[in-house]
Structure formats: structure tokens, C-alpha cells
Amino acid sequence: MIKFNQVYKRYPGGHEALKNLSFEVAEGEMVYLTGHSGAGKSTLLKLVAAIERPSSGGVLVKGQNIRSIKSAAIPHLRRNIGLIFQDHKLLFDRSAFDNVMLPLQICGFDHRESAKRVRAALDKVGLLDREKTNPIALSGGEQQRLCIARAIVNRPTILLADEPTGNLDTEYSNEIMNIFKSFHQVGVTLLISTHDEGILRQFPARALHLKKGELQAAVAGSGQA
Ligand SMILES: Nc1ncnc2c1ncn2[C@@H]1O[C@H](COP(=O)(O)OP(=O)(O)OP(=O)(O)O)[C@@H](O)[C@H]1O
């Protein structure tokens, strides 16, 4: 499903964010990305989503080579990928419903079918009764759940989450992780970056540990290498 083969990523200015990464994530697998700040976790997720391209090496996502994928093919690839990134902010000039509707509008879906899908996504994250609420009136945990609803409304087969429990307390973090667990149970492939030791202990899965852009080890059933 996702395969990295000797991947390097150098940003303009010469900074090498990823060095010689090789690993695979199987279809339906849930995998954590761990490592200190600046270790390269976000960069790795951006390569999978074709937000960035590798400087060298191969990144295969659903059979597509991200290094050589044509720009015109990227929207099609992204329809299969749900992104929960810290810089993907909610829009505060519209309702929760309309925030989740946006990706479907961009894809040109029929309005009635879209409305059904939006409500199904809001239901999955427990926000169906808040559809008319402006996100500004939601708690941090609810806003994060709304971001998840927006990421899954396209029914992606891969979910990429960058520090999804970053600023949340334990109760909200567990809620978010239980939502991810339910996606994992229905076969979605998940790649989740986290610093949160509690989450790694409570929701064990394979972890890829990055240190200064290099992969340290892949450990089954534990968060840290
Ligand atoms: N667009 C960019 N241009 C130049 N350098 C960048 C860019 N994005 C990231 N970097 C650098 O690449 C390295 C890896 O950054 P990245 O954001 O991938 O790390 P991270 O592990 O996600 O960190 P954090 O946990 O703080 O989000 C850092 O040194 C960062 O400064």
C-alpha cells in the first residue's frame, strides 16, 4: 500500500529532512511515526500525500510513484487519502456541516449524496447534533473530531494524521484514538505521528521511529524503538 525505498528528502537550502528511508506499510495496517521535534515525521507524511516529492528514492502509494507522478494525477490520488494535518485549519465563517461538505464540493459531488455523506461522517465522530454549530463554538477535542470527519468524508483508504492528539487532554485523546481504531477495524490504512507515550501504550501498534531523518527501528507492539 505504501512503500519507501531508499528515500531522501532535501529541502531547498540544503537541509536533509529524511535520509535513506526504506519501509513498507501493508494495506489495512495501523502504524505510528515517532521521533523528536524536527525528526522528519511531517515530511514523511507529506511525501505519502504528494504534498512534497522525494529528492531521491522511490515512494509508492497505491502503486503510484510519488517522485514522478504528474501534477494532474495528484487530486485523484488524494481522493484516497484523508489528511489530518496541524496546518489544515477549520473555516470559522461556516458551520460544522459546511466544513465537512467542502472536500465533496471541490470534487463536484451531487448535493444530496454529499449531504448524506457529511451526516454519516459527522455521526462517526459523534458530532451529528452539532452540524449547525460554528467550529469556533466547539471544544478543542470536538474541533479535532470535526477535522477527522472532514478527512474521512471522501471515504479514503489511507488516513494520515500528524500529531492528531497534540494539544488534547487524555480523555479527548482517547476519544480520537478510538475513532482511529474503528477505522482500522474496517480496513483503513493509518499512519499516525505522535509524541504521546500514553497513546502508544494504550493503543499499541507498530512504530517507525525517526531520529534526525533516519529510521531507527520498527518495533511491534510498542511505541518506541
Ligand atoms: N518547507 C521546509 N523547508 C525547509 N526545511 C523544512 C521544511 N519543512 C520542514 N523542514 C525541516 O525539515 C526537518 C524535519 O521537519 P518535520 O516538520 O518533518 O519534522 P517533525 O518530526 O514533523 O517535527 P515536529 O514534531 O516538530 O512537527 C526540520 O529540520 C525542519 O526544519
The ligand as a Gaussian input file, in Angstrom:
#p B3LYP/6-31G(d) Opt

LIG

0 1
 N        9.375000      23.530000       3.864000
 C       10.544000      23.339000       4.502000
 N       11.670000      23.991000       4.083000
 C       12.850000      23.790000       4.697000
 N       13.036000      22.969000       5.743000
 C       11.965000      22.308000       6.202000
 C       10.659000      22.461000       5.612000
 N        9.781000      21.663000       6.286000
 C       10.498000      21.048000       7.256000
 N       11.799000      21.430000       7.194000
 C       12.893000      20.954000       8.081000
 O       12.972000      19.538000       7.946000
 C       13.185000      18.922000       9.238000
 C       12.062000      17.929000       9.516000
 O       10.860000      18.663000       9.751000
 P        9.459000      17.953000      10.030000
 O        8.447000      19.028000      10.143000
 O        9.274000      16.897000       9.028000
 O        9.738000      17.278000      11.460000
 P        8.711000      16.697000      12.537000
 O        9.336000      15.452000      13.056000
 O        7.354000      16.603000      11.936000
 O        8.722000      17.819000      13.653000
 P        7.521000      18.283000      14.652000
 O        7.290000      17.124000      15.576000
 O        8.141000      19.469000      15.341000
 O        6.352000      18.631000      13.783000
 C       13.281000      20.071000      10.244000
 O       14.630000      20.363000      10.462000
 C       12.587000      21.215000       9.552000
 O       13.123000      22.455000       9.955000

